[in-house]
Amino acid sequence: MKPVALAPAILREYDIRGVVGKHLTEREAYAVGRAFGTVLARRGGKTVCLAYDGRDSSPGFAAAAAEGLSASGLAVWRVGRGPTPMLYFSVFHFDADGGLMITGSHNPPDQNGFKMTLGPALGAMPLFGGEIQALGELVRTGDYASGKGSVAERPVFDDYVAHLAAEAGQGAKRLAAVWDAGNGAAGEAMLALTRRLPGRHSALFAEIDGRFPNHHPDPTVPANLADLQAAVKAQKADYGVAFDGDGDRIGLVDGRARILWADQLMVLFAREVLKAKPGSPIIADVKASQILFDEIARAGGKPVMFKTGHSLIKAKMKEMKAPLAGEMSGHIFFADRNNGYDDGLYAAARLFRILGASDFSLAEFLDGLPPVLNTPELRFAVPADRKWAVIDEVRNRLAAAKADVDAIDGVRVRTRDGWWLLRASNTQDVLVARCEAADAAGLARLKDQLARELAASGLALPADAAPH
């Protein structure tokens, strides 16, 4: 096959993702498989797991990628259709040298993509950043490894569900929960898991359908949780969980149908993990509430604020040997009894175990957190040639003003009122902002400070800056 060129726009920080038929066809899927197979082969790899999500284009892309991987000399183990974390699980379960997932995550139905990870013997890290760019260059040059590989079916679904069920346990009390897969790739595993759990469980949109006919599978958007909230109220359930399109992120509502954001859920998980591993570092991204970092310290842990990005978080976890990490986007990583990858269903299983053994409800847990007011995550478009420059301009003005700034990822500015954040997205031409204060007056002052800094760089604060 002649070399192909992948559109630069689809070579993202953490994966490859583009529009089917425009950026990606089975020809590009073969090329990505061939290139990733080359990366593995040249690092001494011999085996690779391959999985795919529920999008209409995914089966064809998986078949083409399998051909590319095997043409690089690898033994390809096709583990089936399911969520991205099932692919991660298979890499560890079968001790493979790598894993390739065909998925468009929570992107619109006309898009698809590829997530790649190295196996335990090669470092157990995802390909990201410069490695994604290098893979794109490998596709462009066609400088591939060649060999006589093989393709075989090696289903892992049952073992994956058994792993989740074992973590969930049977609980000391019967819980009622609603589970919403949003027609994403987690649906079948979600159903299989809930059938093994005690209590009362109902499922929403569990049928895998890459058109996402009911609501978009992104649990960080409140509108996408409306069906879950209504079902929790109607069924008088204890809580509800939701998953994104490829199942590596979790969303949550309590028994009063209030949304719990990932930084609030992380408080619950941190308390549990630190009972077994006191003094451990717990990592969260810069968008997380100060409440989380304070509660980690109060529970006897070492709070660590780090850059946003699931691949970056995984690398930091490994470096610090942290047993737990999380992002505001709903990626939760456990490395105490799991292997440090993000898995929405696994996080749901851990939650079920905690609530089943506790003398409090999820709503009571939320009521017990210190009250704060914060804006939602504010995202606004900025041209690619301006987004990083704006961050530099703001950072320089803050330095001149001797502001209290954490610059690990953009600028997170601390004041007497609380904090505000401005950072550039690694994956889109947008800036991301957030503010948090103890009261409405303080939040208004923080938003005014943020607005002034944006105005000084020719930008305006988004209109959707109302607190939640």
C-alpha positions as CSV (number, residue, x, y, z in Angstrom):
1,M,0.0,0.0,0.0
2,K,1.3,3.5,-0.9
3,P,2.0,5.8,2.0
4,V,-0.8,8.1,3.1
5,A,-0.8,11.4,4.9
6,L,-2.9,11.9,8.0
7,A,-4.4,15.3,8.3
8,P,-2.5,17.3,10.9
9,A,-5.7,18.3,12.6
10,I,-6.5,14.7,13.6
11,L,-3.2,14.1,15.4
12,R,-4.4,15.1,18.8
13,E,-2.4,15.3,22.0
14,Y,-3.8,12.0,23.4
15,D,-5.1,10.2,20.4
16,I,-6.0,10.3,16.7
17,R,-9.6,11.6,15.9
18,G,-11.3,12.8,12.8
19,V,-14.4,12.8,10.6
20,V,-15.2,9.5,8.9
21,G,-14.9,9.7,5.1
22,K,-13.1,13.1,5.3
23,H,-10.1,12.4,7.5
24,L,-10.5,8.7,8.2
25,T,-11.3,5.7,6.0
26,E,-10.2,2.1,6.2
27,R,-7.1,3.0,4.3
28,E,-6.1,5.4,7.2
29,A,-7.1,2.7,9.7
30,Y,-4.7,0.2,8.1
31,A,-2.0,2.8,8.0
32,V,-2.4,3.7,11.7
33,G,-2.4,-0.1,12.6
34,R,0.8,-0.5,10.5
35,A,2.5,2.4,12.1
36,F,1.5,1.5,15.7
37,G,2.6,-2.1,14.9
38,T,5.9,-0.7,13.7
39,V,6.4,1.2,17.0
40,L,5.7,-1.9,19.0
41,A,7.9,-4.2,16.9
42,R,10.8,-1.8,17.0
43,R,10.6,-1.8,20.8
44,G,10.6,-5.5,20.9
45,G,6.9,-6.1,21.0
46,K,5.3,-9.2,19.6
47,T,1.6,-9.1,20.7
48,V,-1.2,-6.5,20.6
49,C,-4.8,-6.4,21.7
50,L,-7.4,-4.7,19.5
51,A,-10.9,-3.6,20.4
52,Y,-13.5,-1.2,19.0
53,D,-16.5,0.8,20.1
54,G,-20.1,0.9,18.8
55,R,-19.8,3.4,15.9
56,D,-21.0,2.3,12.5
57,S,-17.5,2.7,11.1
58,S,-15.7,0.9,13.9
59,P,-15.9,-2.8,12.8
60,G,-14.4,-1.9,9.4
61,F,-11.7,0.2,10.9
62,A,-10.9,-2.6,13.3
63,A,-10.5,-5.1,10.5
64,A,-8.3,-2.8,8.5
65,A,-6.2,-2.0,11.6
66,A,-5.8,-5.7,12.4
67,E,-4.3,-6.2,8.9
68,G,-1.9,-3.3,9.4
69,L,-0.8,-4.6,12.8
70,S,-0.2,-8.1,11.6
71,A,1.7,-6.9,8.5
72,S,4.1,-5.4,11.0
73,G,4.8,-8.9,12.3
74,L,2.6,-8.8,15.4
75,A,0.2,-11.4,16.8
76,V,-3.1,-9.5,16.9
77,W,-5.6,-10.5,19.6
78,R,-9.1,-9.2,18.8
79,V,-10.8,-8.8,22.2
80,G,-14.1,-7.6,20.9
81,R,-16.5,-4.7,21.0
82,G,-16.7,-2.7,24.3
83,P,-15.5,0.3,26.2
84,T,-11.9,1.6,26.0
85,P,-11.1,0.4,29.5
86,M,-11.9,-3.1,28.5
87,L,-9.1,-2.8,26.0
88,Y,-6.8,-1.5,28.7
89,F,-7.9,-4.4,30.9
90,S,-7.1,-6.9,28.2
91,V,-3.6,-5.6,27.7
92,F,-2.8,-6.4,31.4
93,H,-4.9,-9.5,31.5
94,F,-3.2,-11.1,28.6
95,D,0.2,-9.4,29.2
96,A,0.2,-8.0,25.7
97,D,2.9,-5.6,24.4
98,G,0.3,-3.0,23.3
99,G,-3.3,-2.2,22.8
100,L,-5.2,-0.3,20.0
101,M,-8.7,1.0,20.6
102,I,-10.9,2.1,17.7
103,T,-13.1,4.8,19.2
104,G,-14.4,8.3,18.7
105,S,-14.9,8.6,22.5
106,H,-17.8,11.1,23.1
107,N,-17.3,12.9,19.7
108,P,-20.3,13.2,17.3
109,P,-21.4,10.1,15.5
110,D,-19.7,11.0,12.2
111,Q,-16.3,10.9,13.9
112,N,-14.0,8.1,14.9
113,G,-10.4,7.6,16.0
114,F,-7.7,5.6,17.7
115,K,-6.2,5.3,21.2
116,M,-3.0,3.5,21.7
117,T,-1.2,2.2,24.7
118,L,2.0,0.2,25.5
119,G,1.8,-3.0,27.5
120,P,3.4,-3.7,30.9
121,A,6.7,-4.9,29.4
122,L,7.1,-1.7,27.4
123,G,6.2,0.7,30.2
124,A,2.4,0.5,30.4
125,M,1.9,4.1,29.1
126,P,-0.3,5.5,26.4
127,L,1.1,7.1,23.3
128,F,0.6,10.8,23.5
129,G,2.1,14.2,22.6
130,G,5.2,13.9,20.4
131,E,4.7,10.2,20.0
132,I,1.4,10.8,18.2
133,Q,3.2,13.3,15.9
134,A,6.0,10.8,15.3
135,L,3.4,8.1,14.4
136,G,1.9,10.5,11.9
137,E,5.3,11.0,10.3
138,L,5.8,7.3,10.2
139,V,2.5,7.0,8.2
140,R,3.6,9.8,5.9
141,T,7.0,8.1,5.1
142,G,5.7,4.6,5.0
143,D,8.9,3.4,6.8
144,Y,7.1,0.4,8.3
145,A,8.4,-2.8,9.9
146,S,7.4,-5.9,8.0
147,G,6.7,-9.4,9.1
148,K,4.3,-12.3,9.0
149,G,1.9,-11.8,11.9
150,S,-1.4,-13.3,12.8
151,V,-4.9,-12.3,13.8
152,A,-7.0,-14.3,16.3
153,E,-10.1,-13.8,18.3
154,R,-9.5,-13.6,22.0
155,P,-12.6,-12.4,23.8
156,V,-12.2,-10.7,27.2
157,F,-15.7,-9.4,27.9
158,D,-16.6,-12.0,30.6
159,D,-13.3,-11.7,32.4
160,Y,-13.6,-7.9,32.4
161,V,-17.1,-8.0,33.8
162,A,-16.0,-10.5,36.5
163,H,-13.2,-8.1,37.4
164,L,-15.7,-5.3,37.8
165,A,-18.1,-7.4,39.8
166,A,-15.4,-8.6,42.2
167,E,-14.5,-5.0,42.9
168,A,-18.2,-4.0,43.5
169,G,-18.7,-6.8,46.0
170,Q,-22.1,-7.7,47.5
171,G,-22.5,-4.9,50.0
172,A,-24.0,-4.8,53.5
173,K,-27.1,-2.9,52.4
174,R,-29.4,-3.0,49.3
175,L,-29.0,0.0,47.0
176,A,-31.2,1.2,44.2
177,A,-29.3,2.8,41.3
178,V,-30.0,4.0,37.8
179,W,-27.3,3.4,35.1
180,D,-27.1,5.4,31.9
181,A,-24.8,4.3,29.1
182,G,-26.0,6.9,26.6
183,N,-26.0,4.2,23.9
184,G,-22.2,4.2,24.2
185,A,-19.7,1.3,24.2
186,A,-20.1,0.7,27.9
187,G,-23.7,-0.5,27.6
188,E,-23.3,-4.3,27.3
189,A,-20.7,-4.4,30.1
190,M,-22.9,-2.1,32.2
191,L,-25.9,-4.5,31.9
192,A,-23.8,-7.6,32.6
193,L,-22.3,-5.9,35.7
194,T,-25.6,-4.8,37.2
195,R,-27.1,-8.2,36.7
196,R,-24.5,-9.5,39.2
197,L,-25.1,-6.8,41.8
198,P,-27.5,-7.0,44.8
199,G,-30.2,-4.4,45.1
200,R,-32.4,-2.7,42.5
201,H,-30.8,-1.5,39.3
202,S,-32.3,-0.1,36.2
203,A,-30.6,0.8,32.9
204,L,-31.0,3.7,30.5
205,F,-29.9,3.5,26.9
206,A,-27.8,0.4,27.3
207,E,-28.2,-0.7,23.6
208,I,-24.9,0.2,21.9
209,D,-25.8,2.6,19.0
210,G,-23.1,4.8,17.4
211,R,-25.8,7.3,16.4
212,F,-26.5,8.2,20.1
213,P,-30.2,8.6,19.4
214,N,-31.2,9.6,23.0
215,H,-28.7,12.0,24.2
216,H,-25.0,12.8,23.6
217,P,-22.8,10.6,25.7
218,D,-20.8,13.2,27.6
219,P,-21.6,13.3,31.3
220,T,-19.8,16.5,32.0
221,V,-22.6,18.4,30.2
222,P,-25.6,18.8,32.6
223,A,-28.2,18.6,29.8
224,N,-26.9,15.0,29.1
225,L,-27.8,14.0,32.6
226,A,-31.4,15.1,32.5
227,D,-32.8,11.6,31.7
228,L,-30.8,10.1,34.5
229,Q,-32.0,12.8,37.0
230,A,-35.6,12.2,36.0
231,A,-35.2,8.4,36.4
232,V,-33.6,8.7,39.8
233,K,-36.4,10.9,41.0
234,A,-39.1,8.7,39.5
235,Q,-37.7,5.5,40.9
236,K,-36.6,7.0,44.2
237,A,-33.2,5.6,43.6
238,D,-30.2,6.2,45.9
239,Y,-28.1,7.5,43.0
240,G,-27.4,7.4,39.3
241,V,-24.3,6.9,37.2
242,A,-23.6,7.8,33.6
243,F,-20.8,7.1,31.2
244,D,-19.3,8.7,28.1
245,G,-19.2,7.3,24.6
246,D,-16.2,4.9,25.2
247,G,-16.8,4.3,28.9
248,D,-13.6,5.8,30.4
249,R,-15.4,8.6,32.2
250,I,-18.1,8.7,34.8
251,G,-20.9,11.1,35.7
252,L,-22.9,11.0,38.9
253,V,-26.1,12.2,40.5
254,D,-27.3,11.7,44.1
255,G,-30.7,10.5,45.4
256,R,-32.0,14.1,45.1
257,A,-30.9,14.2,41.5
258,R,-28.1,16.7,42.2
259,I,-25.0,16.4,40.0
260,L,-21.8,15.4,41.8
261,W,-18.8,16.6,39.8
262,A,-15.7,14.5,39.6
263,D,-13.7,16.5,42.1
264,Q,-16.5,15.9,44.7
265,L,-16.5,12.1,43.9
266,M,-12.7,12.1,44.3
267,V,-13.1,13.2,47.9
268,L,-15.1,10.0,48.6
269,F,-12.6,7.8,46.8
270,A,-9.6,9.6,48.4
271,R,-10.9,8.9,51.9
272,E,-11.3,5.2,51.1
273,V,-7.9,4.8,49.5
274,L,-6.1,6.7,52.2
275,K,-7.5,4.4,54.9
276,A,-5.5,1.6,53.3
277,K,-2.6,3.7,52.1
278,P,-2.1,6.6,54.5
279,G,0.3,9.4,53.4
280,S,0.0,8.5,49.8
281,P,0.0,11.2,47.0
282,I,-3.4,11.8,45.4
283,I,-3.4,13.6,42.1
284,A,-6.0,15.9,40.6
285,D,-5.9,18.3,37.7
286,V,-5.8,22.1,38.0
287,K,-9.5,22.5,37.3
288,A,-10.4,20.7,40.6
289,S,-11.9,22.4,43.6
290,Q,-9.7,23.5,46.4
291,I,-12.1,21.5,48.6
292,L,-10.6,18.3,47.1
293,F,-7.0,19.2,47.8
294,D,-8.0,20.3,51.4
295,E,-9.9,17.1,52.0
296,I,-7.1,14.9,50.7
297,A,-4.8,16.6,53.3
298,R,-7.4,16.2,56.0
299,A,-7.7,12.5,55.3
300,G,-3.9,12.1,55.7
301,G,-2.9,12.2,52.1
302,K,-0.5,14.3,50.0
303,P,-2.6,16.5,47.6
304,V,-0.9,17.0,44.2
305,M,-2.2,19.5,41.7
306,F,-1.1,18.6,38.1
307,K,-1.8,19.3,34.5
308,T,-5.0,18.4,32.8
309,G,-4.9,15.5,30.4
310,H,-5.5,11.8,31.1
311,S,-2.2,10.7,29.5
312,L,-0.3,13.3,31.5
313,I,-2.0,12.2,34.7
314,K,-1.2,8.5,34.1
315,A,2.5,9.5,33.6
316,K,2.5,11.5,36.9
317,M,0.8,8.7,38.7
318,K,3.5,6.3,37.7
319,E,6.2,8.7,38.6
320,M,4.9,9.3,42.1
321,K,3.4,5.8,42.6
322,A,0.1,7.5,43.4
323,P,-2.8,5.1,44.2
324,L,-5.5,7.5,42.9
325,A,-5.9,10.4,40.5
326,G,-8.7,12.1,38.8
327,E,-9.8,14.9,36.5
328,M,-12.8,17.2,36.4
329,S,-13.7,15.6,33.0
330,G,-14.6,12.4,34.9
331,H,-11.5,10.4,34.2
332,I,-10.8,8.5,37.5
333,F,-7.6,6.4,37.8
334,F,-7.1,3.7,40.5
335,A,-3.7,2.1,41.0
336,D,-4.2,0.5,44.4
337,R,-6.3,-2.5,43.3
338,N,-6.4,-1.7,39.5
339,N,-3.7,-0.9,37.0
340,G,-3.8,2.9,36.9
341,Y,-6.0,3.4,33.8
342,D,-9.2,5.4,33.6
343,D,-12.4,3.3,33.7
344,G,-15.8,4.7,34.3
345,L,-17.4,1.3,35.1
346,Y,-14.6,0.4,37.5
347,A,-15.1,3.7,39.3
348,A,-18.8,2.9,39.5
349,A,-18.0,-0.5,41.0
350,R,-15.8,1.1,43.6
351,L,-18.6,3.6,44.4
352,F,-21.0,0.7,44.8
353,R,-18.7,-1.0,47.3
354,I,-18.2,2.2,49.3
355,L,-21.9,3.1,49.5
356,G,-22.9,-0.5,50.2
357,A,-20.6,-0.6,53.3
358,S,-21.3,3.0,54.6
359,D,-23.8,4.3,57.1
360,F,-24.4,7.4,54.9
361,S,-26.1,8.0,51.5
362,L,-24.5,9.7,48.6
363,A,-26.7,12.7,49.2
364,E,-25.6,12.9,52.9
365,F,-22.0,12.7,51.7
366,L,-22.6,15.7,49.4
367,D,-24.3,17.7,52.1
368,G,-21.3,17.1,54.3
369,L,-18.8,18.8,52.0
370,P,-17.8,22.4,52.7
371,P,-20.1,24.7,50.7
372,V,-18.5,26.7,47.8
373,L,-19.8,28.4,44.7
374,N,-18.0,27.8,41.4
375,T,-18.6,28.4,37.8
376,P,-19.0,25.6,35.3
377,E,-16.0,24.9,33.1
378,L,-16.1,27.8,30.7
379,R,-14.8,27.1,27.2
380,F,-14.5,29.7,24.5
381,A,-13.0,29.6,21.0
382,V,-9.6,31.3,20.4
383,P,-7.6,31.1,17.2
384,A,-4.8,28.5,17.3
385,D,-2.2,31.2,16.9
386,R,-3.5,33.1,19.9
387,K,-4.4,30.7,22.6
388,W,-0.9,30.1,24.0
389,A,0.0,33.7,23.5
390,V,-3.0,34.8,25.6
391,I,-1.8,32.6,28.4
392,D,1.7,34.0,28.2
393,E,0.3,37.6,28.3
394,V,-1.9,36.9,31.3
395,R,0.9,35.1,33.1
396,N,3.3,38.0,32.5
397,R,0.8,40.6,33.8
398,L,0.1,38.5,36.9
399,A,3.8,38.2,37.6
400,A,4.3,41.9,37.3
401,A,1.4,42.4,39.8
402,K,3.0,39.8,42.1
403,A,-0.2,37.8,42.2
404,D,-0.3,34.4,43.9
405,V,-0.2,32.1,40.9
406,D,0.3,28.4,40.2
407,A,1.5,28.1,36.6
408,I,1.8,24.4,36.2
409,D,-1.0,24.4,33.5
410,G,-2.0,27.9,32.4
411,V,-2.6,30.2,35.5
412,R,-4.5,29.3,38.6
413,V,-4.7,32.5,40.7
414,R,-5.3,32.4,44.4
415,T,-6.9,35.4,46.3
416,R,-8.7,35.9,49.6
417,D,-11.9,35.1,47.8
418,G,-10.8,31.8,46.3
419,W,-9.3,31.1,43.0
420,W,-9.7,31.4,39.2
421,L,-8.1,29.4,36.4
422,L,-7.3,30.1,32.8
423,R,-5.6,27.5,30.6
424,A,-5.3,26.5,27.0
425,S,-6.8,23.2,25.8
426,N,-4.3,20.7,24.5
427,T,-6.9,19.2,22.1
428,Q,-9.0,22.2,20.8
429,D,-8.5,25.8,19.9
430,V,-10.2,27.0,23.1
431,L,-9.3,28.6,26.4
432,V,-10.8,27.0,29.5
433,A,-11.7,29.1,32.6
434,R,-13.2,28.4,36.0
435,C,-13.7,30.3,39.3
436,E,-14.5,29.2,42.8
437,A,-15.3,31.2,46.0
438,A,-16.9,30.8,49.4
439,D,-19.8,33.1,48.5
440,A,-21.6,35.0,45.7
441,A,-19.8,38.3,46.3
442,G,-16.4,36.6,46.3
443,L,-17.3,34.7,43.1
444,A,-18.3,38.0,41.4
445,R,-15.0,39.6,42.3
446,L,-13.1,36.6,40.9
447,K,-15.1,36.7,37.7
448,D,-14.3,40.4,37.4
449,Q,-10.6,39.8,37.8
450,L,-10.7,37.1,35.1
451,A,-12.8,39.3,32.8
452,R,-10.2,42.1,33.2
453,E,-7.4,39.9,32.3
454,L,-9.2,38.5,29.2
455,A,-10.2,42.1,28.1
456,A,-6.5,43.1,28.3
457,S,-5.8,40.4,25.8
458,G,-8.8,41.3,23.6
459,L,-11.2,38.6,24.8
460,A,-14.5,38.5,26.6
461,L,-15.7,36.3,29.5
462,P,-18.2,33.8,28.2
463,A,-21.9,34.5,28.9
464,D,-22.4,31.1,30.5
465,A,-20.4,31.9,33.6
466,A,-23.3,31.4,36.0
467,P,-22.3,29.4,39.2
468,H,-23.5,25.9,40.0
